[in-house]
Amino acid sequence: MYVCVCNAVTDNQIREAAQSGARTLRDLRQQLGVTRDCGRCASCAHECLRAANGDSKPCKAARKSKI
């Protein structure tokens, strides 16, 4: 599911970035462009990153895409 519409970033891409070493929202911004434009995706992107790094439950985007 799309997390950042401005840059067409999906929850799968965030998971892949985390597997490649992304640990912060800044890392996602540098690697994928998340939050670079309007910033509305910041909380969801951060939630997905935390989930990908094992810090919380799966992000809303990932839960919705499995329904």
N, C-alpha and C positions, 0 to 999 in steps of 0.2 A: 504494500500500500504506500502511496505517496505521503511522505512526511513534509517535505519542502517542495511546494508546487512551483515556486519561482525558479528553482534550479533542478526540478524533476529528480529529486533524491528520494529513494525508497527506504523502507525499514531494512530490506535485505542489504542495500548498499551500506547502511550504517553498521549492520552486523559484520559485514566484510571488512569495513574500516577498523572496527574494534579488534577483529582477528588479526589485522595487520599492525596493531599497536595504538590505535586512537584511544585516548583515555579521557579527553576533555572536549567540551564544546568547541574550544579553539582548534583542537586537532581536526574536528569535523569540518569546521569552517575552512581550514587550509586545504584539506583533502577533497572535500565535496562541495564547498560553497554554501553549506547550510548557514542560515541566519545572515548571509551577506547582504540580502536585499531588504525585505520588509521586516524580518525577524519574528514573524508570527509562529514559525516552526520551532522556536528555541526550546520550549518546554517539552514538546513531544520528542524532538530530536535527542534532548538530554535524557529523557526517560528511556528511549530506545537504546541509547548508548549504555546507560546504567544496566539495563536488562541484558544486553549483549556481553557486558563485562561481569555478569553474575551478581550485580549489586541490588537487584530488585526483581519483582515479578515481570513477566513479558509486557512490553509496551502496548498501549491501546491499539496502535496501528497493526501490530503483529497479531493481537487477539482478534481484531476485526477481519483480517485477511484469512483467518482459519475458519471463519464461520461459513 
